[in-house]
Amino acid sequence: MRARAVIGLTALAVLILLLYMLRDVLLPFVAGIALAYLLDPLADRLERLGLGRLAASLLILALFVVALVVTLLIVVPLAANQVAALITSLPAMVSRLQGILAERAGPLLQKVGGADVLSELQSSVGTLAAQGGAWLLAFLKSIWSGSQALISIASLLVVTPVVAFYILLDWDRMMGKIDGWVPPRQRATVRRLGREIDAAITGFVRGQTLVCVILGTFYAVGLWLVGLNFGVLIGLIAGFLTFIPYVGTLTGFLLSVGVALVQFWPGSDWLHLGLTIGVFLVGQFLEGNIISPKLVGDSVGLHPVWLMFALLAFGSLFGFLGLLLAVPVAASIGVIVRFVLRRYLQSELYHADEPVLLPRREP
């Protein structure tokens, strides 16, 4: 038993080391496997309708590529124009926010800590915003100018569909092979764990993706109707970051309120400022009470804190590849830990110290 544990831990360590060393090469392959995994139920459904596996795989991937290209052609130019306009307008917005801060909070801050406190706060806000804008601009330039980044993007767009096609075509056969490698006496347990892991991953990824799309569309349309500058961009950012619990709503709220203060404050336009806040209040209510419970549910077993830790940890170690691996790895670890805990609570080790109740002797 100990030898098996040592072999298993050694194999796991070698796998993690290989992932880290090959993280720049593995991205399109991992993305292709993830895409095939998510599209396999649709291929199975088309097979039940009488379509062959080859035809079903070709049809699904062709539709996916067309939908992706159309989405990119619509979203990318719009987002790129708004990002460029936001970077250009950022210095003026920061200056305006400093003026609003001095106008409204200046008297109170001077009473509390004197004039130096106000000047230091204004200087800190200006420095932070300038550094943030410079970092964002440098980051965007590095993405588009770096040859390695361009190669990664090209390989992601070209290699991923090919990998997804072959994996999707052979998915059932591969699962059958892996199932045959499991020792027969452990097969039922491994299959049950596999079903639980599959339910956790698919329930979260598919459900949360729909949540991101719905909320991103809601925020973008709502802020656009309010008339907020860069509203579509802020809505898309908020919807995309909704994948990380609470981060999307908080980020979008802070960005929209900051822009709304600059845009609507000079005329004391409380209506549009209130409508901007109302968009996120309504979105948060819909997400917490209707959208997430219906699409994601509580059965996936991914605690928000555990998910955020997994995303940050894997993202820092493996980059974008880590973000793809974070959710399935976190879901798998959660299922395995719950299984081990169930076995422990049913074991003699847990019940060893319980007193033995002898049957009462009749007088």
C-alpha positions as CSV (number, residue, x, y, z in Angstrom):
1,M,0.0,0.0,0.0
2,R,2.8,2.4,0.9
3,A,4.7,1.5,-2.3
4,R,1.6,2.3,-4.4
5,A,1.2,5.7,-2.6
6,V,4.9,6.5,-3.3
7,I,4.5,5.6,-7.0
8,G,1.3,7.6,-7.3
9,L,2.8,10.7,-5.7
10,T,5.9,10.4,-7.8
11,A,3.9,10.2,-11.0
12,L,1.8,13.2,-9.9
13,A,5.0,15.2,-9.2
14,V,6.5,14.3,-12.6
15,L,3.2,15.2,-14.3
16,I,3.1,18.7,-12.6
17,L,6.7,19.3,-13.5
18,L,6.1,18.4,-17.2
19,L,3.1,20.7,-17.3
20,Y,5.1,23.5,-15.9
21,M,8.0,23.0,-18.3
22,L,5.8,22.6,-21.4
23,R,3.1,25.2,-20.4
24,D,3.8,27.3,-23.5
25,V,3.3,24.3,-25.9
26,L,0.4,22.6,-24.2
27,L,-2.2,25.4,-24.4
28,P,-3.8,24.5,-27.8
29,F,-3.8,20.8,-26.9
30,V,-5.4,21.3,-23.5
31,A,-7.9,23.8,-25.0
32,G,-8.8,21.2,-27.7
33,I,-9.3,18.4,-25.1
34,A,-11.5,20.7,-23.0
35,L,-13.5,21.7,-26.1
36,A,-14.0,18.0,-27.1
37,Y,-15.0,17.2,-23.5
38,L,-17.7,19.9,-23.4
39,L,-19.0,19.0,-26.9
40,D,-19.1,15.2,-26.4
41,P,-22.7,15.1,-25.0
42,L,-23.9,17.0,-28.2
43,A,-22.1,14.5,-30.4
44,D,-23.7,11.6,-28.5
45,R,-27.1,13.2,-28.9
46,L,-26.6,13.5,-32.7
47,E,-25.4,9.9,-32.8
48,R,-28.7,8.8,-31.2
49,L,-30.5,10.7,-33.9
50,G,-28.8,8.6,-36.5
51,L,-25.8,10.7,-37.5
52,G,-22.4,9.0,-37.6
53,R,-19.7,9.9,-35.2
54,L,-17.5,11.4,-38.0
55,A,-20.3,13.5,-39.4
56,A,-21.4,14.6,-36.0
57,S,-17.9,15.7,-35.0
58,L,-17.5,17.6,-38.3
59,L,-20.8,19.3,-38.0
60,I,-20.4,20.4,-34.3
61,L,-16.9,21.8,-34.8
62,A,-17.9,23.6,-38.0
63,L,-20.8,25.3,-36.2
64,F,-18.6,26.1,-33.3
65,V,-15.9,27.7,-35.5
66,V,-18.5,29.7,-37.4
67,A,-20.1,31.0,-34.2
68,L,-16.7,31.9,-32.7
69,V,-15.6,33.8,-35.8
70,V,-18.9,35.7,-36.0
71,T,-18.7,36.6,-32.3
72,L,-15.1,37.7,-32.6
73,L,-15.9,39.9,-35.7
74,I,-18.7,41.6,-33.8
75,V,-17.2,41.9,-30.3
76,V,-13.5,42.5,-30.9
77,P,-13.7,45.6,-33.0
78,L,-16.2,47.2,-30.6
79,A,-14.2,46.3,-27.5
80,A,-10.9,47.4,-29.2
81,N,-12.4,50.9,-30.0
82,Q,-13.7,51.3,-26.5
83,V,-10.4,50.2,-25.0
84,A,-8.5,52.7,-27.1
85,A,-10.9,55.5,-26.2
86,L,-10.8,54.6,-22.5
87,I,-6.9,54.7,-22.5
88,T,-7.0,58.1,-24.2
89,S,-9.6,59.5,-21.8
90,L,-8.1,58.1,-18.7
91,P,-5.9,61.1,-17.7
92,A,-8.9,63.5,-18.1
93,M,-11.1,61.2,-16.0
94,V,-8.5,60.9,-13.3
95,S,-8.2,64.7,-13.2
96,R,-11.9,65.1,-12.9
97,L,-12.2,62.5,-10.1
98,Q,-9.5,64.5,-8.2
99,G,-11.6,67.6,-8.7
100,I,-14.7,65.9,-7.4
101,L,-12.8,64.5,-4.4
102,A,-11.5,68.0,-3.6
103,E,-14.9,69.6,-4.0
104,R,-16.9,67.2,-1.9
105,A,-14.6,65.6,0.5
106,G,-12.1,68.5,0.9
107,P,-13.7,70.3,3.8
108,L,-14.2,67.1,5.8
109,L,-10.7,65.9,5.2
110,Q,-9.2,69.3,6.1
111,K,-11.1,69.2,9.4
112,V,-9.9,65.7,10.2
113,G,-6.3,65.8,9.1
114,G,-5.5,69.2,7.6
115,A,-4.8,70.3,4.1
116,D,-1.9,67.8,3.7
117,V,-4.3,64.8,3.9
118,L,-6.3,66.1,0.9
119,S,-3.2,66.8,-1.2
120,E,-1.7,63.4,-0.4
121,L,-4.9,61.6,-1.2
122,Q,-5.2,63.4,-4.5
123,S,-1.6,62.7,-5.3
124,S,-2.1,59.0,-4.4
125,V,-5.2,58.7,-6.6
126,G,-3.4,60.3,-9.5
127,T,-0.3,58.2,-9.2
128,L,-2.3,55.0,-8.9
129,A,-4.5,55.7,-11.9
130,A,-1.5,56.8,-14.0
131,Q,0.4,53.6,-13.1
132,G,-2.7,51.5,-13.8
133,G,-3.1,53.1,-17.2
134,A,0.5,52.7,-18.1
135,W,0.5,49.1,-17.0
136,L,-2.7,48.4,-19.0
137,L,-1.2,50.0,-22.1
138,A,2.1,48.1,-21.8
139,F,0.2,44.9,-21.2
140,L,-1.9,45.3,-24.3
141,K,1.1,46.3,-26.4
142,S,3.0,43.2,-25.2
143,I,0.1,40.9,-26.1
144,W,0.0,42.1,-29.7
145,S,3.7,42.8,-30.3
146,G,5.3,39.8,-28.7
147,S,6.2,37.1,-31.3
148,Q,5.6,34.3,-28.7
149,A,2.2,35.7,-28.0
150,L,1.3,35.8,-31.7
151,I,2.6,32.3,-32.2
152,S,0.4,31.1,-29.2
153,I,-2.7,32.9,-30.6
154,A,-2.1,31.4,-34.0
155,S,-1.6,27.9,-32.7
156,L,-4.6,28.3,-30.5
157,L,-6.8,29.2,-33.5
158,V,-5.3,26.6,-35.8
159,V,-4.3,23.6,-33.7
160,T,-7.2,23.6,-31.1
161,P,-10.0,22.8,-33.7
162,V,-7.9,20.0,-35.1
163,V,-7.1,18.5,-31.7
164,A,-10.7,18.9,-30.7
165,F,-11.9,17.1,-33.8
166,Y,-9.7,14.0,-33.3
167,I,-10.4,13.8,-29.6
168,L,-14.1,14.2,-30.1
169,L,-14.1,11.5,-32.8
170,D,-12.3,9.0,-30.6
171,W,-13.7,10.1,-27.2
172,D,-15.9,7.1,-26.4
173,R,-13.2,4.6,-27.5
174,M,-10.6,6.4,-25.3
175,M,-12.9,6.4,-22.3
176,G,-13.5,2.7,-22.8
177,K,-9.7,2.1,-22.9
178,I,-9.2,4.0,-19.7
179,D,-12.0,2.2,-18.0
180,G,-10.4,-1.1,-19.0
181,W,-7.1,-0.1,-17.3
182,V,-8.9,0.2,-13.9
183,P,-8.6,-3.0,-11.7
184,P,-12.0,-4.8,-11.8
185,R,-12.5,-4.7,-8.1
186,Q,-12.0,-0.9,-8.0
187,R,-13.9,-0.2,-11.2
188,A,-17.3,0.6,-9.6
189,T,-15.7,3.1,-7.2
190,V,-13.7,4.8,-9.9
191,R,-16.7,5.0,-12.1
192,R,-18.7,6.6,-9.4
193,L,-16.0,9.1,-8.7
194,G,-15.7,9.8,-12.4
195,R,-19.4,10.5,-12.6
196,E,-19.2,12.9,-9.7
197,I,-16.2,14.7,-11.1
198,D,-17.9,14.9,-14.5
199,A,-21.1,16.4,-12.9
200,A,-19.1,18.9,-10.9
201,I,-17.0,20.1,-13.9
202,T,-19.8,20.2,-16.5
203,G,-22.3,21.7,-14.1
204,F,-20.0,24.5,-13.2
205,V,-18.4,25.2,-16.6
206,R,-21.5,25.1,-18.7
207,G,-23.7,26.8,-16.2
208,Q,-21.2,29.5,-15.3
209,T,-20.4,30.2,-19.0
210,L,-24.1,30.8,-19.6
211,V,-24.2,33.0,-16.5
212,C,-21.2,35.1,-17.8
213,V,-22.9,35.5,-21.3
214,I,-26.3,36.5,-19.8
215,L,-24.8,38.9,-17.3
216,G,-22.3,40.4,-19.7
217,T,-25.1,41.0,-22.2
218,F,-27.4,42.5,-19.5
219,Y,-24.7,44.8,-18.1
220,A,-23.5,45.9,-21.6
221,V,-27.1,46.6,-22.8
222,G,-28.1,48.2,-19.5
223,L,-25.2,50.6,-19.3
224,W,-25.5,51.4,-23.0
225,L,-29.2,52.3,-22.5
226,V,-28.2,54.5,-19.5
227,G,-25.8,56.3,-21.8
228,L,-22.7,55.6,-19.8
229,N,-19.4,56.1,-21.7
230,F,-17.6,52.8,-22.3
231,G,-20.7,51.1,-21.0
232,V,-20.5,48.2,-23.4
233,L,-16.8,47.6,-22.6
234,I,-17.5,47.7,-18.8
235,G,-20.4,45.3,-19.2
236,L,-18.4,42.8,-21.2
237,I,-15.6,43.0,-18.6
238,A,-18.0,42.5,-15.7
239,G,-19.6,39.5,-17.5
240,F,-16.3,37.9,-18.3
241,L,-15.0,38.3,-14.8
242,T,-18.2,36.8,-13.3
243,F,-16.5,33.4,-13.8
244,I,-14.6,34.4,-10.6
245,P,-17.2,34.7,-7.8
246,Y,-18.1,38.3,-6.9
247,V,-15.1,39.7,-8.8
248,G,-17.0,40.5,-12.0
249,T,-19.8,42.4,-10.3
250,L,-17.5,44.3,-8.0
251,T,-15.1,45.3,-10.8
252,G,-17.9,46.4,-13.1
253,F,-19.6,48.3,-10.3
254,L,-16.5,50.3,-9.4
255,L,-15.6,51.0,-13.0
256,S,-19.1,52.1,-13.9
257,V,-19.5,54.3,-10.8
258,G,-16.2,56.0,-11.5
259,V,-17.1,56.7,-15.1
260,A,-20.6,57.8,-14.1
261,L,-19.2,60.3,-11.6
262,V,-17.0,61.9,-14.2
263,Q,-19.7,61.9,-16.9
264,F,-22.8,62.9,-14.9
265,W,-21.6,64.8,-11.8
266,P,-21.0,68.2,-13.4
267,G,-24.8,68.6,-13.9
268,S,-25.7,66.8,-10.7
269,D,-27.4,64.2,-12.9
270,W,-28.5,62.0,-10.0
271,L,-31.0,60.1,-12.2
272,H,-28.3,58.6,-14.6
273,L,-26.0,58.0,-11.7
274,G,-28.7,56.1,-9.9
275,L,-29.6,54.1,-13.0
276,T,-26.0,53.1,-13.4
277,I,-25.9,51.8,-9.8
278,G,-29.4,50.2,-10.4
279,V,-28.1,48.2,-13.4
280,F,-25.6,46.3,-11.1
281,L,-28.1,46.0,-8.2
282,V,-30.6,44.4,-10.6
283,G,-27.9,42.2,-12.2
284,Q,-26.6,41.0,-8.8
285,F,-30.2,40.2,-7.7
286,L,-30.9,38.2,-10.9
287,E,-27.6,36.4,-10.6
288,G,-28.0,35.4,-6.9
289,N,-31.7,34.5,-7.0
290,I,-32.6,33.4,-10.5
291,I,-29.7,32.8,-12.9
292,S,-27.0,31.1,-10.9
293,P,-29.4,28.8,-8.9
294,K,-31.1,27.7,-12.1
295,L,-28.0,27.3,-14.3
296,V,-25.3,26.3,-11.9
297,G,-27.1,25.1,-8.7
298,D,-25.5,24.0,-5.5
299,S,-24.6,20.5,-6.5
300,V,-21.2,21.2,-8.1
301,G,-19.4,21.4,-4.8
302,L,-17.0,24.3,-5.7
303,H,-16.8,26.7,-2.8
304,P,-16.1,30.3,-4.1
305,V,-13.0,30.7,-1.9
306,W,-11.6,27.3,-3.1
307,L,-12.3,28.3,-6.7
308,M,-10.7,31.7,-6.4
309,F,-7.6,30.1,-4.8
310,A,-7.4,27.5,-7.6
311,L,-7.7,30.2,-10.4
312,L,-5.1,32.4,-8.8
313,A,-2.7,29.6,-8.0
314,F,-2.9,27.8,-11.3
315,G,-2.9,31.1,-13.2
316,S,0.3,32.3,-11.6
317,L,2.0,29.0,-12.2
318,F,0.9,28.1,-15.7
319,G,-0.6,31.3,-17.2
320,F,-3.7,30.9,-19.4
321,L,-3.1,27.2,-19.4
322,G,-3.5,27.2,-15.6
323,L,-6.9,29.0,-15.9
324,L,-8.1,26.2,-18.2
325,L,-6.9,23.5,-15.7
326,A,-8.0,25.3,-12.5
327,V,-11.7,24.4,-12.6
328,P,-11.4,20.7,-13.5
329,V,-8.5,20.2,-11.0
330,A,-10.3,22.0,-8.3
331,A,-13.5,20.0,-8.9
332,S,-11.6,16.7,-9.0
333,I,-9.8,17.5,-5.8
334,G,-13.1,18.4,-4.1
335,V,-14.8,15.2,-5.2
336,I,-11.8,13.1,-4.0
337,V,-11.5,14.9,-0.7
338,R,-15.3,14.3,0.0
339,F,-14.9,10.7,-0.9
340,V,-11.9,10.2,1.4
341,L,-13.9,12.0,4.2
342,R,-16.9,9.7,3.7
343,R,-14.6,6.6,3.9
344,Y,-12.9,8.0,7.0
345,L,-16.2,8.7,8.8
346,Q,-17.3,5.1,8.0
347,S,-14.0,3.5,9.0
348,E,-12.9,1.8,12.2
349,L,-10.3,4.5,12.7
350,Y,-13.1,7.1,13.3
351,H,-15.2,4.9,15.5
352,A,-12.3,3.3,17.4
353,D,-12.8,5.4,20.6
354,E,-16.5,5.0,20.8
355,P,-17.7,3.0,23.9
356,V,-19.2,-0.3,23.2
357,L,-22.8,-0.5,24.5
358,L,-23.4,-3.9,26.0
359,P,-27.0,-5.3,25.9
360,R,-28.9,-4.8,29.1
361,R,-29.3,-7.9,31.2
362,E,-32.9,-8.6,32.1
363,P,-33.5,-8.9,35.9
